Amino acid sequence: VLIGGSVVYVASMAGFYELWYKDFETTAFHSFNDNSEWLQMDKIGHVGTSYQLSKWGQKVFVWTGLSDRKAAWYGAGVSTLYQTSIEVFDGFSTEWGFSVGDVLSNTAGTGFFLGQELLWEEQRMTFKYSFHNTKYPKYRPSLLGQSQVEKLIKDYNGQTIWLSANIKSFGFEETKIPEWLNLSVGYGAEGMITAKENDPVIQELNLPEFNRYRKYFFAPDISLTKIETNSKVLKTVFDVFEFVKIPMPTLEVDEKGNVKIHALYF
């Protein structure tokens, strides 16, 4: 496990370098405050990512024979190491810097996972992710992504981060509510082709200006790991993709007061 984990760690760090850092020069280690950028989509993304890394880390350590509680601590430690390594990369990049806001978001995600394990010995609430393609990457492909894989990571306009709660876990065990039924709330944002509003680069590159705004979502959800099946293959598939928000009918409310109903929202 230690050797395998080390290989995955090194390979993923190399992948992040190729995706994020190779086009920028390195400099002396420094910090910066990016809390006002991307309408905080990056920060909530850090919370969700750290949560999922902790959760997956626990599963690996349980597989090695550790108890759930001890594995939870180890998983949280792996998540912290992984995310902090990325922050160190940022600290040496001319484009970014070590972000205290990111570290706090990472800590919140890891703490949310660990807190549920210590309190309930299960994850009654989980962070999830959904994505849809938007028109914005074509204006800043180097920033928002050129390939589909890059867009999934870089285009915050298409991302929604969800907090999905399993209904039956909160005092409804004796009801006929399906085990797999969740309720979820999501956060997203739109109109962002620069990190900050009124960025001079918009005029410099003669880019169109878009109205930036936050969006909030309310929808039912499906907890894949709560679906009963005797298939080991399906159980593995459900476990791997539990972080994906299943498209469902969704109510959207944005900060401008507009309300939309989506038959299916991705």
N, C-alpha and C positions, 0 to 999 in steps of 0.2 A: 504493500500500500504506500509506504514511504517513497519507494523508488518511482512507482507509477504516478503518485501525486506530484513528485518533483518534475517528472517529464511533462505532465500536463501544465504545471505552473510555468515552466520555462517556455514551452511551446506557445501558450496563450499570451505570455508577456511579449514574445517575439511577434505574434500576430497583432497585438495592440500597437506595438512600435511601427509595424508596417502600415497599419490603418490610420493611425493618428499622428505619429511623431516624425516619420522619415523625411517629410518635406520641410521641417523647421530646424533651425540651428539650435544647438545646446548652449547654455549659459550657466553662470554661477547659480547655485540653488537660491530660490527666492519664493516669496509668497505673494498672493494677490487676492483681492476681494471680488468674487464674481457672483455674489448673492442676488444682484439685481438683473442678472442675465437670463435670457430665454424664458422669461415669465415663470421662473423657478421650475420649469420642466426637468432640467438636469438634476436639480436637487431631489425632487420626488423620485426621479429615476434611480438616483443613488440609494435611496431608502429601499426601493423595491429590489434592486440588484443585490444589495448586501443581505437582505432578508432571504432571497432565494439561494445565495451562496451558502449561507448558514444552514439552511434546510437541506440542501444537497450534501453538504459536508457531513451533517449528522447521519444521513442515510449511509454514506460510505463507512463511517466509523461503526455504526450499528452492524453493518455487514461483516466487519472484522471481528465482531464479538463483544464490543463494548456495550454497556447498558445505555438505554435511551438518554438518561440524564447526563452521563459522562460524555456520550457522543455529542450531545447538544453543545456542551462547553467546547469540545474540540472543533466542532463545526463552526461555532462562532469565532473561534481563534483563527481558523483557516480563512474565513471571510474577511476578518480584520487584516490579516497579513496580505491577502490578495489585493484588497481595495487600497490599502496604504501604499503598496508597491506602485500602483498606478498614480497615486498622488505624488510620490517621489519622482516619477517620470515627469509629471506636470511641472514639478518644482525646478527641473533642469531645462525646461523648454522655453524658448523665447516667446512662443505664442501664448503660453499659459503660465501657471505658477502653482505652488502648493496652496490649496484652498482649505481654510479652516471650515468653511461652510460645507464643503464636500465631506470632510472628516466627520462633522457632526451628523450629517445625513446618513453616512455609512454606519455610524454608531447607533443611530435611531433604528435603522433597519435590522441590524444585528440584535439590538436590545429588544425589539418587538418580537423577534423569533424566540430569543432566549427566555423572555418574560412569560410567554405562553407555555413554553415547555415546563418552566418551574412552577407556574400557577396551575395549569390544567393537565400537563403531561400530554398535550396534543395541540395541533394548530387549528384553532377554531376560525381564525381569520387569516387570510393569506393574500399577499400582493400578487397581482397578475398584470399581464401586458397584452395590449392589442395594437394593431397597426393597419393603416390604410395609406395608399399612395396619394400624394398631394402634388399640386402644380409648382411648388416652391423650389425643389432641387434644381430645376432647369435654369434658374436665375443665379444660383451659387453652387454648382455641382461639386466644386472642390470642398465646400464647407458642409453641404447638406447631403452629399452622396451622389456618386455616379452609377455604380452598380446597385442592384436590388439589395444585396447584403449591406452595403454601406448606408443605404437609405434607412434600412431597418434600425440602424444604430444612431445615425447622425440627424435624420430629419425629425426634429421634435414636433413639427406640425402634424405629423401623421401618427404620433404615438399617443396612447392613452394608458395611464397607470391606474389600476383598479385596486380597491380593497374589497375583498370578497369574503363574506361571513356565512358560515354554514348555519342555517336556521335551526336545525334539529339539535345542534350542540348547545344551544342557549335555552335549556329548560323545556324543550318541546319533544323530548325523547318518546313520550307516550302517545304522541299524535300520529296521524296518518301522513304527515308531511314527508315526502320522499327524502331518503338519506342524502341524496346527491344535490338537493336544491339549495342554492345559495342566493343571498341578496348582495348586490355590489354597488359601490359608488366609485366613480372614475373622475380623473382630472386630466384635462388636455389644454392645449393652447394653439393659436393659429395666427398667421400673418407674419411669421418671423423668418427673415432672410439674413438678419444680423443678430448678434447676441444681445445688443442693446438697442433701445429705441433711439431714433434720430442719429444713427451712426453716420459719420461723414462719408464712409465708404459708399453709401447709397448714391450720393451726388458724384463722387469720384468715378464710379463705375457706371453712372447713368442708369441706375436700377429703378424699377417702379417701387413706390411706397405702398405698403399694405397696412391696413388697420390691425394692430395687434390686440388680441383679447383672449381671456381665459374662458374655458368651457367646463361644465360640470355635468356628469352623467349618472343616471340611475337605471339599473337594469337587474333582472334575474340572472342567475349564472348557474353553471353546472360544475360540481366538484367531481372531476373524473375519477379520483381515487376512492370516492364513495360508491361508485357503480359496482355492483356485485358481478363477478365473473370468475369462472374456474380456469380461465386461460392465463397462463403465466406470461405469454406474449402480450396480451391485452393489458394485463396489470402493469407490465413494464412500460408499455406505450403510454398508458394513462398517467403513470408516475412521472415520466419524462415531460409530458406536455401539460401537466397540472398548472404550470405558470401561465399558460395561454388563456386569455378570457374568451370563452365561447361566444360567438356572435348571437345576440338575442335581441328582441324588441327593446328599445332603449329610449328613455326620455332625456333630452339634452336641454340644458339651460345655460346661456352664456352670460357674461357679466354686463352685457348691454341690455339684458332683459328679454332677449329673444328665446322662444321655446320651440323646440322641434321634436317630432316623434319619428324615430327610425324603425322601420319594420325589422331590419337587421342592422346592427352597427358593428363595424370591424375596427 
